Amino acid sequence: VEFLELKQGNMTVAEYAVKFESLSAFSPYYNTPEAEYDKCVKFESVLRPEVKHLIGFSEIRDFPTLV
């Protein structure tokens, strides 16, 4: 549940990425190659608006590359 409700909030993008990765480890779906696209979309979807504005809509769908 914590992973599903995770948002960037006051964390830096780096802090959020670490938290996202640690919590996603407990979600079997997000740990499959087929879910790589969804994992990237989920990560981007809850970034703060000003961060989303800076990066725009990314076409990167490889999570390690994205973060």
Gaussian input, Z-matrix of N, CA and C with variables (Angstrom, degrees):
# hf/3-21g

backbone

0 1
 N
 C     1     B1
 C     2     B2     1     A1
 N     3     B3     2     A2     1     D1
 C     4     B4     3     A3     2     D2
 C     5     B5     4     A4     3     D3
 N     6     B6     5     A5     4     D4
 C     7     B7     6     A6     5     D5
 C     8     B8     7     A7     6     D6
 N     9     B9     8     A8     7     D7
 C    10    B10     9     A9     8     D8
 C    11    B11    10    A10     9     D9
 N    12    B12    11    A11    10    D10
 C    13    B13    12    A12    11    D11
 C    14    B14    13    A13    12    D12
 N    15    B15    14    A14    13    D13
 C    16    B16    15    A15    14    D14
 C    17    B17    16    A16    15    D15
 N    18    B18    17    A17    16    D16
 C    19    B19    18    A18    17    D17
 C    20    B20    19    A19    18    D18
 N    21    B21    20    A20    19    D19
 C    22    B22    21    A21    20    D20
 C    23    B23    22    A22    21    D21
 N    24    B24    23    A23    22    D22
 C    25    B25    24    A24    23    D23
 C    26    B26    25    A25    24    D24
 N    27    B27    26    A26    25    D25
 C    28    B28    27    A27    26    D26
 C    29    B29    28    A28    27    D27
 N    30    B30    29    A29    28    D28
 C    31    B31    30    A30    29    D29
 C    32    B32    31    A31    30    D30
 N    33    B33    32    A32    31    D31
 C    34    B34    33    A33    32    D32
 C    35    B35    34    A34    33    D33
 N    36    B36    35    A35    34    D34
 C    37    B37    36    A36    35    D35
 C    38    B38    37    A37    36    D36
 N    39    B39    38    A38    37    D37
 C    40    B40    39    A39    38    D38
 C    41    B41    40    A40    39    D39
 N    42    B42    41    A41    40    D40
 C    43    B43    42    A42    41    D41
 C    44    B44    43    A43    42    D42
 N    45    B45    44    A44    43    D43
 C    46    B46    45    A45    44    D44
 C    47    B47    46    A46    45    D45
 N    48    B48    47    A47    46    D46
 C    49    B49    48    A48    47    D47
 C    50    B50    49    A49    48    D48
 N    51    B51    50    A50    49    D49
 C    52    B52    51    A51    50    D50
 C    53    B53    52    A52    51    D51
 N    54    B54    53    A53    52    D52
 C    55    B55    54    A54    53    D53
 C    56    B56    55    A55    54    D54
 N    57    B57    56    A56    55    D55
 C    58    B58    57    A57    56    D56
 C    59    B59    58    A58    57    D57
 N    60    B60    59    A59    58    D58
 C    61    B61    60    A60    59    D59
 C    62    B62    61    A61    60    D60
 N    63    B63    62    A62    61    D61
 C    64    B64    63    A63    62    D62
 C    65    B65    64    A64    63    D63
 N    66    B66    65    A65    64    D64
 C    67    B67    66    A66    65    D65
 C    68    B68    67    A67    66    D66
 N    69    B69    68    A68    67    D67
 C    70    B70    69    A69    68    D68
 C    71    B71    70    A70    69    D69
 N    72    B72    71    A71    70    D70
 C    73    B73    72    A72    71    D71
 C    74    B74    73    A73    72    D72
 N    75    B75    74    A74    73    D73
 C    76    B76    75    A75    74    D74
 C    77    B77    76    A76    75    D75
 N    78    B78    77    A77    76    D76
 C    79    B79    78    A78    77    D77
 C    80    B80    79    A79    78    D78
 N    81    B81    80    A80    79    D79
 C    82    B82    81    A81    80    D80
 C    83    B83    82    A82    81    D81
 N    84    B84    83    A83    82    D82
 C    85    B85    84    A84    83    D83
 C    86    B86    85    A85    84    D84
 N    87    B87    86    A86    85    D85
 C    88    B88    87    A87    86    D86
 C    89    B89    88    A88    87    D87
 N    90    B90    89    A89    88    D88
 C    91    B91    90    A90    89    D89
 C    92    B92    91    A91    90    D90
 N    93    B93    92    A92    91    D91
 C    94    B94    93    A93    92    D92
 C    95    B95    94    A94    93    D93
 N    96    B96    95    A95    94    D94
 C    97    B97    96    A96    95    D95
 C    98    B98    97    A97    96    D96
 N    99    B99    98    A98    97    D97
 C   100   B100    99    A99    98    D98
 C   101   B101   100   A100    99    D99
 N   102   B102   101   A101   100   D100
 C   103   B103   102   A102   101   D101
 C   104   B104   103   A103   102   D102
 N   105   B105   104   A104   103   D103
 C   106   B106   105   A105   104   D104
 C   107   B107   106   A106   105   D105
 N   108   B108   107   A107   106   D106
 C   109   B109   108   A108   107   D107
 C   110   B110   109   A109   108   D108
 N   111   B111   110   A110   109   D109
 C   112   B112   111   A111   110   D110
 C   113   B113   112   A112   111   D111
 N   114   B114   113   A113   112   D112
 C   115   B115   114   A114   113   D113
 C   116   B116   115   A115   114   D114
 N   117   B117   116   A116   115   D115
 C   118   B118   117   A117   116   D116
 C   119   B119   118   A118   117   D117
 N   120   B120   119   A119   118   D118
 C   121   B121   120   A120   119   D119
 C   122   B122   121   A121   120   D120
 N   123   B123   122   A122   121   D121
 C   124   B124   123   A123   122   D122
 C   125   B125   124   A124   123   D123
 N   126   B126   125   A125   124   D124
 C   127   B127   126   A126   125   D125
 C   128   B128   127   A127   126   D126
 N   129   B129   128   A128   127   D127
 C   130   B130   129   A129   128   D128
 C   131   B131   130   A130   129   D129
 N   132   B132   131   A131   130   D130
 C   133   B133   132   A132   131   D131
 C   134   B134   133   A133   132   D132
 N   135   B135   134   A134   133   D133
 C   136   B136   135   A135   134   D134
 C   137   B137   136   A136   135   D135
 N   138   B138   137   A137   136   D136
 C   139   B139   138   A138   137   D137
 C   140   B140   139   A139   138   D138
 N   141   B141   140   A140   139   D139
 C   142   B142   141   A141   140   D140
 C   143   B143   142   A142   141   D141
 N   144   B144   143   A143   142   D142
 C   145   B145   144   A144   143   D143
 C   146   B146   145   A145   144   D144
 N   147   B147   146   A146   145   D145
 C   148   B148   147   A147   146   D146
 C   149   B149   148   A148   147   D147
 N   150   B150   149   A149   148   D148
 C   151   B151   150   A150   149   D149
 C   152   B152   151   A151   150   D150
 N   153   B153   152   A152   151   D151
 C   154   B154   153   A153   152   D152
 C   155   B155   154   A154   153   D153
 N   156   B156   155   A155   154   D154
 C   157   B157   156   A156   155   D155
 C   158   B158   157   A157   156   D156
 N   159   B159   158   A158   157   D157
 C   160   B160   159   A159   158   D158
 C   161   B161   160   A160   159   D159
 N   162   B162   161   A161   160   D160
 C   163   B163   162   A162   161   D161
 C   164   B164   163   A163   162   D162
 N   165   B165   164   A164   163   D163
 C   166   B166   165   A165   164   D164
 C   167   B167   166   A166   165   D165
 N   168   B168   167   A167   166   D166
 C   169   B169   168   A168   167   D167
 C   170   B170   169   A169   168   D168
 N   171   B171   170   A170   169   D169
 C   172   B172   171   A171   170   D170
 C   173   B173   172   A172   171   D171
 N   174   B174   173   A173   172   D172
 C   175   B175   174   A174   173   D173
 C   176   B176   175   A175   174   D174
 N   177   B177   176   A176   175   D175
 C   178   B178   177   A177   176   D176
 C   179   B179   178   A178   177   D177
 N   180   B180   179   A179   178   D178
 C   181   B181   180   A180   179   D179
 C   182   B182   181   A181   180   D180
 N   183   B183   182   A182   181   D181
 C   184   B184   183   A183   182   D182
 C   185   B185   184   A184   183   D183
 N   186   B186   185   A185   184   D184
 C   187   B187   186   A186   185   D185
 C   188   B188   187   A187   186   D186
 N   189   B189   188   A188   187   D187
 C   190   B190   189   A189   188   D188
 C   191   B191   190   A190   189   D189
 N   192   B192   191   A191   190   D190
 C   193   B193   192   A192   191   D191
 C   194   B194   193   A193   192   D192
 N   195   B195   194   A194   193   D193
 C   196   B196   195   A195   194   D194
 C   197   B197   196   A196   195   D195
 N   198   B198   197   A197   196   D196
 C   199   B199   198   A198   197   D197
 C   200   B200   199   A199   198   D198

   B1=1.4534
   B2=1.5300
   B3=1.3279
   B4=1.4646
   B5=1.5327
   B6=1.3285
   B7=1.4636
   B8=1.5243
   B9=1.3121
   B10=1.4631
   B11=1.5197
   B12=1.3247
   B13=1.4630
   B14=1.5255
   B15=1.3214
   B16=1.4634
   B17=1.5242
   B18=1.3310
   B19=1.4660
   B20=1.5237
   B21=1.3173
   B22=1.4545
   B23=1.5236
   B24=1.3149
   B25=1.4629
   B26=1.5114
   B27=1.3345
   B28=1.4649
   B29=1.5231
   B30=1.3318
   B31=1.4653
   B32=1.5283
   B33=1.3202
   B34=1.4617
   B35=1.5266
   B36=1.3092
   B37=1.4613
   B38=1.5305
   B39=1.3229
   B40=1.4678
   B41=1.5289
   B42=1.3254
   B43=1.4690
   B44=1.5230
   B45=1.3298
   B46=1.4573
   B47=1.5288
   B48=1.3263
   B49=1.4679
   B50=1.5232
   B51=1.3297
   B52=1.4728
   B53=1.5210
   B54=1.3157
   B55=1.4714
   B56=1.5319
   B57=1.3193
   B58=1.4594
   B59=1.5275
   B60=1.3200
   B61=1.4653
   B62=1.5227
   B63=1.3262
   B64=1.4673
   B65=1.5222
   B66=1.3236
   B67=1.4676
   B68=1.5306
   B69=1.3195
   B70=1.4678
   B71=1.5240
   B72=1.3206
   B73=1.4657
   B74=1.5256
   B75=1.3245
   B76=1.4643
   B77=1.5299
   B78=1.3163
   B79=1.4648
   B80=1.5291
   B81=1.3198
   B82=1.4687
   B83=1.5303
   B84=1.3105
   B85=1.4650
   B86=1.5255
   B87=1.3199
   B88=1.4620
   B89=1.5250
   B90=1.3088
   B91=1.4615
   B92=1.5196
   B93=1.3134
   B94=1.4605
   B95=1.5226
   B96=1.3162
   B97=1.4743
   B98=1.5310
   B99=1.3160
   B100=1.4612
   B101=1.5304
   B102=1.3129
   B103=1.4639
   B104=1.5258
   B105=1.3156
   B106=1.4666
   B107=1.5296
   B108=1.3202
   B109=1.4699
   B110=1.5266
   B111=1.3295
   B112=1.4626
   B113=1.5239
   B114=1.3144
   B115=1.4656
   B116=1.5310
   B117=1.3149
   B118=1.4673
   B119=1.5254
   B120=1.3243
   B121=1.4638
   B122=1.5245
   B123=1.3319
   B124=1.4663
   B125=1.5247
   B126=1.3263
   B127=1.4625
   B128=1.5254
   B129=1.3188
   B130=1.4631
   B131=1.5223
   B132=1.3134
   B133=1.4664
   B134=1.5219
   B135=1.3172
   B136=1.4689
   B137=1.5293
   B138=1.3247
   B139=1.4618
   B140=1.5247
   B141=1.3205
   B142=1.4651
   B143=1.5279
   B144=1.3389
   B145=1.4770
   B146=1.5246
   B147=1.3332
   B148=1.4651
   B149=1.5295
   B150=1.3162
   B151=1.4672
   B152=1.5241
   B153=1.3179
   B154=1.4682
   B155=1.5262
   B156=1.3242
   B157=1.4632
   B158=1.5309
   B159=1.3233
   B160=1.4620
   B161=1.5243
   B162=1.3196
   B163=1.4659
   B164=1.5173
   B165=1.3409
   B166=1.4560
   B167=1.5195
   B168=1.3141
   B169=1.4554
   B170=1.5149
   B171=1.2952
   B172=1.4520
   B173=1.5214
   B174=1.2927
   B175=1.4649
   B176=1.5234
   B177=1.3280
   B178=1.4640
   B179=1.5186
   B180=1.3019
   B181=1.4565
   B182=1.5200
   B183=1.3368
   B184=1.4562
   B185=1.5216
   B186=1.3237
   B187=1.4577
   B188=1.5314
   B189=1.3339
   B190=1.4773
   B191=1.5303
   B192=1.3077
   B193=1.4641
   B194=1.5210
   B195=1.3198
   B196=1.4630
   B197=1.5167
   B198=1.3321
   B199=1.4688
   B200=1.5089
   A1=110.02
   A2=117.14
   A3=119.97
   A4=110.52
   A5=117.20
   A6=120.80
   A7=111.04
   A8=116.53
   A9=120.70
   A10=112.24
   A11=117.08
   A12=121.66
   A13=113.15
   A14=117.88
   A15=122.27
   A16=111.37
   A17=114.99
   A18=122.71
   A19=107.53
   A20=117.07
   A21=120.47
   A22=111.25
   A23=117.02
   A24=120.13
   A25=111.66
   A26=117.11
   A27=122.07
   A28=113.49
   A29=117.52
   A30=120.44
   A31=110.44
   A32=115.91
   A33=119.32
   A34=107.21
   A35=116.66
   A36=119.63
   A37=109.48
   A38=117.37
   A39=120.80
   A40=111.14
   A41=117.14
   A42=120.73
   A43=110.92
   A44=115.43
   A45=120.43
   A46=110.28
   A47=117.86
   A48=121.74
   A49=111.16
   A50=116.90
   A51=120.81
   A52=110.26
   A53=116.69
   A54=121.22
   A55=110.14
   A56=116.95
   A57=122.46
   A58=110.20
   A59=116.67
   A60=121.19
   A61=111.58
   A62=116.87
   A63=118.76
   A64=111.43
   A65=117.49
   A66=120.03
   A67=112.28
   A68=117.10
   A69=118.90
   A70=111.47
   A71=117.05
   A72=120.47
   A73=111.53
   A74=116.96
   A75=121.60
   A76=112.65
   A77=116.44
   A78=121.00
   A79=108.42
   A80=117.59
   A81=119.97
   A82=113.73
   A83=117.39
   A84=120.14
   A85=111.68
   A86=117.31
   A87=120.98
   A88=112.99
   A89=117.50
   A90=121.31
   A91=112.26
   A92=116.05
   A93=121.00
   A94=108.88
   A95=117.20
   A96=119.15
   A97=112.34
   A98=116.57
   A99=120.64
   A100=112.27
   A101=117.39
   A102=121.53
   A103=113.35
   A104=117.84
   A105=120.79
   A106=111.60
   A107=117.29
   A108=121.55
   A109=110.11
   A110=116.95
   A111=121.27
   A112=111.75
   A113=116.74
   A114=121.11
   A115=109.80
   A116=116.88
   A117=120.92
   A118=110.89
   A119=116.45
   A120=120.70
   A121=110.06
   A122=117.39
   A123=120.78
   A124=110.09
   A125=117.14
   A126=121.10
   A127=110.47
   A128=116.73
   A129=121.08
   A130=112.75
   A131=116.73
   A132=120.31
   A133=114.05
   A134=117.90
   A135=118.77
   A136=112.81
   A137=116.14
   A138=118.94
   A139=108.94
   A140=116.33
   A141=119.85
   A142=109.02
   A143=117.07
   A144=120.81
   A145=113.80
   A146=117.42
   A147=118.87
   A148=111.61
   A149=117.47
   A150=120.94
   A151=109.35
   A152=116.63
   A153=120.32
   A154=110.19
   A155=116.17
   A156=120.84
   A157=110.65
   A158=116.85
   A159=120.74
   A160=112.57
   A161=116.51
   A162=118.55
   A163=112.58
   A164=116.67
   A165=119.36
   A166=109.98
   A167=116.65
   A168=119.80
   A169=107.58
   A170=115.37
   A171=121.07
   A172=111.33
   A173=115.40
   A174=120.47
   A175=110.33
   A176=116.92
   A177=120.67
   A178=108.39
   A179=115.84
   A180=120.36
   A181=112.09
   A182=115.20
   A183=122.61
   A184=105.33
   A185=117.55
   A186=120.61
   A187=113.45
   A188=120.29
   A189=118.45
   A190=113.02
   A191=117.65
   A192=120.95
   A193=110.82
   A194=116.35
   A195=121.19
   A196=111.93
   A197=116.88
   A198=119.66
   A199=110.23
   D1=-40.67
   D2=-179.36
   D3=-59.44
   D4=-40.16
   D5=179.08
   D6=-64.13
   D7=-43.33
   D8=-178.59
   D9=-65.28
   D10=-27.73
   D11=-178.68
   D12=-98.44
   D13=0.51
   D14=-176.42
   D15=-64.51
   D16=133.87
   D17=174.42
   D18=-134.53
   D19=158.75
   D20=-179.05
   D21=-63.82
   D22=-43.44
   D23=179.80
   D24=54.76
   D25=-128.93
   D26=-178.14
   D27=-90.08
   D28=1.82
   D29=180.00
   D30=-73.55
   D31=151.98
   D32=169.61
   D33=-70.46
   D34=166.89
   D35=178.01
   D36=-61.81
   D37=-38.99
   D38=179.18
   D39=-63.86
   D40=-44.26
   D41=178.31
   D42=-63.74
   D43=-42.33
   D44=178.92
   D45=-63.06
   D46=-41.76
   D47=179.77
   D48=-61.43
   D49=-41.74
   D50=178.55
   D51=-64.01
   D52=-46.66
   D53=179.46
   D54=-63.50
   D55=-43.70
   D56=179.26
   D57=-58.48
   D58=-48.17
   D59=-179.63
   D60=-63.87
   D61=-43.15
   D62=-178.34
   D63=-65.41
   D64=-39.06
   D65=179.94
   D66=-77.63
   D67=-33.16
   D68=-179.70
   D69=-67.80
   D70=-19.64
   D71=177.42
   D72=-60.76
   D73=-24.00
   D74=-179.49
   D75=-92.75
   D76=3.32
   D77=178.92
   D78=-111.55
   D79=99.63
   D80=-175.47
   D81=-53.22
   D82=-36.71
   D83=-178.63
   D84=-58.93
   D85=-45.45
   D86=-175.61
   D87=-76.11
   D88=0.90
   D89=178.55
   D90=-109.15
   D91=27.19
   D92=176.63
   D93=-117.04
   D94=149.19
   D95=178.37
   D96=-58.78
   D97=-32.25
   D98=-179.02
   D99=-66.43
   D100=-22.15
   D101=-176.04
   D102=-96.60
   D103=5.36
   D104=-176.83
   D105=-56.98
   D106=-44.00
   D107=178.34
   D108=-60.13
   D109=-49.27
   D110=-179.05
   D111=-62.62
   D112=-35.84
   D113=179.05
   D114=-64.02
   D115=-43.48
   D116=178.42
   D117=-64.72
   D118=-43.78
   D119=179.81
   D120=-62.24
   D121=-43.74
   D122=179.57
   D123=-62.29
   D124=-44.62
   D125=-179.93
   D126=-58.48
   D127=-49.06
   D128=-177.91
   D129=-68.62
   D130=-32.58
   D131=-171.63
   D132=-65.96
   D133=-23.75
   D134=-177.41
   D135=-114.00
   D136=17.31
   D137=170.98
   D138=-69.08
   D139=154.23
   D140=176.77
   D141=-60.52
   D142=147.44
   D143=-177.25
   D144=-53.58
   D145=-39.45
   D146=-178.19
   D147=-68.37
   D148=-29.57
   D149=176.74
   D150=-74.10
   D151=-43.84
   D152=177.23
   D153=-57.51
   D154=-40.87
   D155=-179.68
   D156=-62.62
   D157=-39.65
   D158=-178.91
   D159=-68.22
   D160=-38.94
   D161=-177.18
   D162=-91.56
   D163=-16.17
   D164=-176.69
   D165=65.62
   D166=-168.71
   D167=177.46
   D168=-85.27
   D169=112.01
   D170=-177.30
   D171=-81.29
   D172=140.83
   D173=174.92
   D174=-95.77
   D175=4.78
   D176=179.93
   D177=-73.27
   D178=125.01
   D179=-178.01
   D180=-125.21
   D181=26.91
   D182=172.65
   D183=-118.80
   D184=112.67
   D185=-169.76
   D186=-56.91
   D187=-47.54
   D188=178.81
   D189=-58.50
   D190=-34.59
   D191=177.14
   D192=-70.44
   D193=-39.92
   D194=-178.96
   D195=-60.88
   D196=-44.59
   D197=-176.46
   D198=-89.98

